[in-house]
Amino acid sequence: MSLQEVSDRVEKALRAADRPEGSVKLIAVSKVQPNERVEAVLNQGHRCFGENRVQEAAGKWPAFRDMFDGIDLHLIGPLQTNKARQAFELFESIHALDRPKLAKTCARLAQETGTCPELFIQINTGEEPQKAGVLPSGADVFVNECRGLDLTIKGLMCIPPADEEPSLHFALLAKIAERNGLEGLSMGMSGDFEKAIKLGATHVRVGSAIFGERVVA
Ligand SMILES: *Cc1c(COP(=O)(O)O)cnc(C)c1O
């Protein structure tokens, strides 16, 4: 596939769901991709990208920002507290806020710097022990805790278990967001972004369908 093809499929899924054109943000997940592939997508005019590691993003995005205006970079992987300051400098959005300690650090950095990336709380909808995220049963309490720290929460994010029907997880995430008055839903990847759009995704995170298979060194 390609950027154009994925964009077309995103718009088609929006029409099928009776949703407005352009109402979902396509995050091109560029982790581990060679720079030539990323640059090719930038040259096609795309500006919204996702990375899952702070270190990797720090190694490539400052140079791309010098070359291209309007880059909108999303951290979609876990964030260690000691890298939060760097993440504030590198990213427009953070999708994996998942614990009180990190929320407190973000609140402190937001006060200190006067700005804050858009924040999504990651929910472990499948309650998988190896996966990050707040359990569904703890979601409302954590949203309120973040709000109590004066953090503005944009929405929720999930990564469904690999072997389960993703739609069930997308629907659960949408339900938790709705009852907490949150508009953002970061859900859907290469294999299931159309299902996610049908269930209300505002941000889809698509890697291999745009760039081709990841080349692992
Ligand atoms: C890698 C990654 C993606 C993209 O996965 P693809 O299957 O290549 O589209 C999306 N979300 C997260 C959190 C990821 O780590």
The ligand as an SDF file (V2000), in Angstrom:
LIG
                    3D

 15 15  0  0  0  0  0  0  0  0999 V2000
    3.9760    0.2010   15.6800 C   0  0  0  0  0  0  0  0  0  0  0  0
    2.7300    0.7490   16.2370 C   0  0  0  0  0  0  0  0  0  0  0  0
    1.6380    1.0550   15.3900 C   0  0  0  0  0  0  0  0  0  0  0  0
    1.6320    0.8110   13.8980 C   0  0  0  0  0  0  0  0  0  0  0  0
    1.5250   -0.5400   13.6110 O   0  0  0  0  0  0  0  0  0  0  0  0
    1.2350   -1.0770   12.1140 P   0  0  0  0  0  0  0  0  0  0  0  0
    0.6410   -2.3960   12.3290 O   0  0  0  0  0  0  0  0  0  0  0  0
    2.5370   -1.0880   11.4210 O   0  0  0  0  0  0  0  0  0  0  0  0
    0.2770   -0.1250   11.4930 O   0  0  0  0  0  0  0  0  0  0  0  0
    0.5150    1.6040   15.9820 C   0  0  0  0  0  0  0  0  0  0  0  0
    0.4410    1.8380   17.3130 N   0  0  0  0  0  0  0  0  0  0  0  0
    1.4610    1.5550   18.1440 C   0  0  0  0  0  0  0  0  0  0  0  0
    1.3250    1.8560   19.5880 C   0  0  0  0  0  0  0  0  0  0  0  0
    2.6340    1.0050   17.6310 C   0  0  0  0  0  0  0  0  0  0  0  0
    3.6390    0.7190   18.4800 O   0  0  0  0  0  0  0  0  0  0  0  0
  1  2  1  0
  2  3  1  0
  2 14  2  0
  3  4  1  0
  3 10  2  0
  4  5  1  0
  5  6  1  0
  6  7  2  0
  6  8  1  0
  6  9  1  0
 10 11  1  0
 11 12  2  0
 12 13  1  0
 12 14  1  0
 14 15  1  0
M  END
$$$$
